[in-house]
Amino acid sequence: MEEKNKTSVWKKIRRVALWLFLFQLGYILFCKWINPPITITQFVNFVEGNGFDRDYISYEEMSPNIKLAVMASEDQLFPDHDGFDLKAIKLAIKYNKKHPNKTRGASTLSQQTAKNVFLWQHSGFFRKGLEIYFTFMIELLWSKERILETYLNIAEMGKGVFGIQAASKKYFGKDAKYLTRREAAMIAACLPNPKKFTVVPSSRYVAFRTPRIMIQMDHLQGDPDIDALVK
């Protein structure tokens, strides 16, 4: 009798695991074509009273400058890697060992997109494991263009400001399609901590990072893989 009960429990666990797998796979495929209705980060921001300003737009409605700026700022190897920048990860581990009171990340745009769409912000081994899984899945099932489009639509770009259209309207009073190189670099500069680093008026960090991002944009432009995404 006890053996039967154990078998029944394992069958239920396998059934639940199968349904969970099919659900998350279905949601990944859903988000391949349709923007997520809401993310955990967006919901938490709204509940905490930080506001919720968002306006999804298509890839074609985004300025080439902002596409180039976020790659220059966040992930210069984005067109070439499979979701993970192993060299950056090794450098981050080495840096964090030498500076225990500081933390340097090595997340690619793919990892940030996976985290922002499917997970929550706080770290931990369990969440990191899920991030690796979802990053692998979107790299497998989505195009690079879709990953970048989704990132630019859902990333937090100010307190309660999500996506490039909402950010462009708030900071510069224009559609994201018309962002200049400097404006795009200013928004990209706030991404490491958008609640702390303000775009307008520019915080010290944003003012420091903006010209450096613009220099990197100049260096990246002309690379065939970069140019194929910046259109």
C-alpha positions in Angstrom: 0.0 0.0 0.0 2.8 2.4 0.9 4.6 1.6 -2.3 1.4 2.4 -4.3 1.1 5.8 -2.5 4.7 6.7 -3.3 4.1 5.8 -7.0 0.9 7.9 -7.0 2.8 10.9 -5.5 5.6 10.7 -8.1 3.0 10.5 -10.9 1.4 13.6 -9.7 4.7 15.4 -9.4 5.6 14.4 -12.9 2.2 15.6 -14.2 2.6 19.0 -12.5 6.2 19.3 -13.8 5.0 18.5 -17.3 2.2 21.1 -17.1 4.6 23.7 -15.7 7.0 23.0 -18.5 4.3 23.3 -21.2 3.0 26.5 -19.7 6.3 28.3 -19.6 7.2 27.0 -23.1 3.8 28.3 -24.3 4.5 31.7 -22.7 7.9 32.0 -24.2 6.4 31.3 -27.6 3.6 33.8 -26.9 6.2 36.5 -26.1 8.0 35.7 -29.3 5.3 37.6 -31.1 3.3 39.5 -28.5 4.7 41.8 -25.8 4.2 40.6 -22.2 0.9 42.0 -20.7 2.9 42.9 -17.5 6.1 41.8 -15.8 6.8 41.0 -12.2 9.0 44.1 -12.0 6.3 46.3 -13.4 3.7 44.9 -11.1 5.9 45.4 -8.0 6.7 49.0 -9.0 3.0 49.7 -9.4 2.1 48.1 -6.0 5.0 50.0 -4.3 3.6 53.3 -5.6 6.4 54.0 -8.0 4.0 54.5 -10.9 3.6 52.5 -14.1 4.3 54.5 -17.3 4.6 52.2 -20.4 3.9 52.3 -24.1 4.9 49.4 -26.3 6.1 50.3 -29.8 7.4 48.2 -32.7 11.1 47.8 -33.6 10.7 50.1 -36.6 9.4 52.9 -34.4 12.6 52.8 -32.3 15.4 55.1 -33.3 18.5 53.3 -34.5 20.4 55.4 -32.0 18.8 53.8 -29.0 19.5 50.3 -30.4 23.1 51.2 -30.8 23.3 53.0 -27.5 22.1 50.1 -25.4 24.5 47.7 -27.1 27.3 50.1 -26.6 26.4 50.5 -23.0 25.2 47.1 -21.9 26.4 44.4 -24.3 28.8 45.1 -27.2 29.0 41.4 -28.2 25.2 41.0 -28.3 24.9 40.1 -32.0 27.7 37.5 -31.7 27.1 35.5 -28.4 24.6 32.8 -27.6 23.2 34.7 -24.6 26.3 34.7 -22.3 29.5 36.6 -22.4 31.9 34.2 -20.8 34.9 36.6 -20.9 32.8 39.3 -19.1 31.7 36.7 -16.5 35.3 35.6 -15.8 36.3 39.3 -15.4 33.3 40.0 -13.1 34.2 37.0 -10.9 37.8 38.1 -10.7 36.8 41.7 -9.9 34.3 40.7 -7.2 36.8 38.5 -5.5 39.2 41.4 -5.2 36.5 43.9 -4.2 34.2 42.0 -1.8 32.3 45.2 -0.9 31.5 45.9 -4.6 29.7 43.9 -7.2 30.2 44.0 -10.9 27.7 42.2 -13.1 28.2 40.6 -16.5 24.6 40.2 -17.7 24.1 40.3 -21.4 21.0 42.0 -23.0 19.6 38.5 -23.5 20.0 37.7 -19.8 18.4 41.0 -18.8 15.5 40.4 -21.1 15.0 36.9 -19.7 15.0 38.3 -16.2 12.8 41.2 -16.9 10.1 39.2 -18.8 10.0 36.0 -16.8 11.5 36.6 -13.4 12.0 39.0 -10.6 14.9 41.4 -9.7 16.4 40.1 -6.5 19.4 37.7 -6.9 19.9 34.2 -5.6 21.1 30.9 -6.9 17.6 29.7 -7.7 16.7 32.8 -9.6 20.1 32.8 -11.4 19.5 29.2 -12.5 16.1 30.2 -13.9 17.7 33.2 -15.7 20.2 30.9 -17.4 17.4 28.6 -18.5 15.2 31.4 -19.9 18.2 33.1 -21.6 19.0 29.8 -23.3 15.3 29.4 -24.4 14.9 32.9 -25.9 18.2 32.7 -27.7 17.0 29.4 -29.1 13.4 30.4 -30.0 13.6 34.2 -30.6 15.6 36.3 -33.0 18.2 38.8 -31.8 16.0 41.5 -33.1 13.1 40.3 -31.0 15.2 40.1 -27.9 16.4 43.7 -28.4 12.9 44.9 -29.2 11.5 43.3 -26.1 14.3 44.6 -23.9 13.7 48.2 -25.2 10.0 47.9 -24.5 10.1 46.5 -21.0 13.4 47.7 -19.4 13.0 50.2 -16.5 14.4 53.6 -17.7 13.5 55.7 -14.7 11.3 55.4 -11.6 8.1 53.8 -12.9 9.1 54.4 -16.5 9.2 51.3 -18.6 10.3 51.1 -22.2 11.9 53.5 -24.6 8.7 55.2 -25.8 7.7 56.2 -22.3 11.2 57.3 -21.5 11.5 59.4 -24.7 8.2 61.1 -24.1 9.0 61.8 -20.4 12.5 63.1 -20.8 12.5 64.7 -24.3 8.9 65.1 -25.2 9.2 63.2 -28.5 8.6 59.7 -29.9 11.4 57.2 -29.5 11.8 57.2 -33.3 13.4 60.7 -33.2 15.9 60.3 -30.4 19.3 61.8 -31.1 22.5 60.0 -30.4 23.1 62.0 -27.2 19.5 61.5 -26.0 19.8 57.8 -26.6 23.1 57.6 -24.8 21.7 59.5 -21.8 18.9 57.0 -21.5 21.3 54.1 -21.9 23.5 55.6 -19.2 20.8 55.2 -16.5 20.1 51.5 -17.1 22.4 50.1 -14.4 20.2 51.7 -11.8 17.3 53.7 -13.3 15.8 54.7 -9.9 19.1 56.2 -8.8 20.6 57.6 -12.0 18.3 60.2 -13.4 18.3 61.2 -17.1 16.7 64.6 -16.8 18.1 66.4 -15.0 21.2 64.2 -15.5 22.7 62.7 -12.4 26.5 62.8 -12.0 26.8 59.2 -13.2 24.6 59.8 -16.3 26.6 62.9 -17.2 29.8 61.0 -16.8 28.7 57.9 -18.8 26.9 59.7 -21.7 30.0 60.8 -23.7 31.7 57.5 -23.1 28.7 55.6 -24.5 28.7 57.9 -27.5 32.4 57.1 -28.1 31.6 53.4 -28.0 28.7 53.9 -30.4 31.1 55.4 -32.9 33.4 52.4 -32.4 30.6 49.9 -32.9 29.0 51.5 -35.9 30.2 49.9 -39.1 30.4 46.4 -37.7 28.2 44.3 -40.1 26.5 42.4 -37.3 25.8 45.6 -35.3 24.5 47.4 -38.4 22.2 44.6 -39.3 20.4 45.2 -35.9 20.6 49.0 -36.0 18.1 49.7 -38.7 
